[in-house]
């Protein structure tokens, strides 16, 4: 599974690429329990409507967990030095997400070779939901 | 509205264990099939002492084992219905695996008003240490509070 990282990395290379099935209400309910994030905004339509939203929507951290999964398909979990995202837009029910990461920089940190990856998660319309980056050891 | 006086506030530390059953439930929810997570033998052959925690799981553990998972909101008088997640970051210093017991210490590090007070961004940084006292990670979340209409 670490094959990709072992090849000589090149700036511009797409190291991370994964698509995920449509996000259902069931997924949100399961994630509520599995993540410990019991914020009703994501599972209780009455709460979401009262807060001014048309419906429940995905936890940002569910979307980031998918991005993390795409990332660790490409690199070992222990090789990740940092991982950050900005939640650019709300991820609606039914969204089919695509996660990508490109190498933008090769770095040397106290003798450790590292790569900076620019990460995005987009929905099926190409709208950016998450924009982030990771630093990984090579 | 939350103001600068919140900066430096800290909240009740949380101790949480990386339990295999709960972690499996997380992986099942996400359709995770990576053998390094699903098979302890594969994890060990990749140099881990046990199945590793996935990259965002520290955020979950802190909420999971907290008696008051929204303490920082209630302590700062923020209505949960007005909160969105703005940014999230993790810096990893050492591996976290199944069987570890982690301690999370959150504190407010910045409060910034945006759009003429229509929104307030609050940054909460959490230092994470393991059962051996090793500082394994720093976690930072930025929450966006949609304030009541400003006149």
Interface residues (C-beta under 8 A of the other chain):
Chain A: X1 X2 X20 X21 X27 X30 X31 X33 X34 X35 X36 X37 X38 X39 X40 X41 X47 X50 X51 X59 X60 X61 X62 X64 X65 X66 X68 X69 X71 X72 X73 X76 X77 X78 X80 X81 X82 X83 X84 X85 X86 X87 X90
Chain B: X22 X25 X26 X28 X29 X30 X31 X32 X34 X35 X36 X37 X46 X47 X48 X52 X53 X54 X55 X56 X59 X60 X61 X62 X63 X64 X65 X66 X69 X70 X80 X81 X82 X84 X85 X86 X87 X88 X89 X90 X91 X92 X95 X140
